[in-house]
Amino acid sequence: MPGVATGGSDRQGQLLARGRHLEAVTLGWNVIGVIVLTVAAIDARSVALAGFGLDSLIEIGASSVVLWELAGAHGGRRARAMRMIGIAFALLSAYLVIQSTLVLVLEFHPRPSPLGIGWTAATAAVMFLLAAGKARTGAALGNPVLLTESRITLIDGILATAVLVGLVLNAWLGWWWADPLAGYVLVFYATREARQALSG
């Protein structure tokens, strides 16, 4: 049945193109995010914003890995990239533990960050939408890599929400300790991702 085969091939091609588009949007958003979060973190002296900026940098690597996979990249290169991502997450976790603990012990008060609040709110909404699109596309393709990355994107949206809550509590109620506590939320996530990436 040539017609059926061609139709299936066309559908597969459309789904792959959609998957690549979703990853490209995620990649582009995080590239912009690294710049915005760096500026916001320095201005507000915020551990949570700095940690989320580093997380966005690592997510750029994760999206690149998925784009390689969707393009049929060699498995060996993909395995090496995953190990690099795992090491990066481990370093992020160590940084956040040290910085968040120092902030709490020294009672270092971050400044309010309207830019950080606006960006994390927008990021949460965008990541939740992208995660849903990746999950649907990955399920239709039967692609476990895209499905797994959809969960990472979902977690990224949850992390953005956690950081947002910390920023809002600091800005509106003066709860300065909410910022390093949001950093500890990122530690839990980074440690888990490091373990999973390094274990393959």
Buried (B, 14 or more C-beta within 10 A) or exposed (E): EEEEEEEEEEEEEEBBEBBBEBBEBBBEBBBEBBEBBBBBBEBBBBBBBBBBBBBBBBBBBBBBBBBBBBEEBEEEEBEEBBEBBBBBBBBBBBBBBEBBBEBBEEEBEBEBBEBBBBBBBBBBEBBBBBBBBBBBBBEBBEBEBBBBBBEBBBBBBBBBBBBBBBBBBBBEEEEBBBBBBBBBBBBEBBBEBBEBBBEE
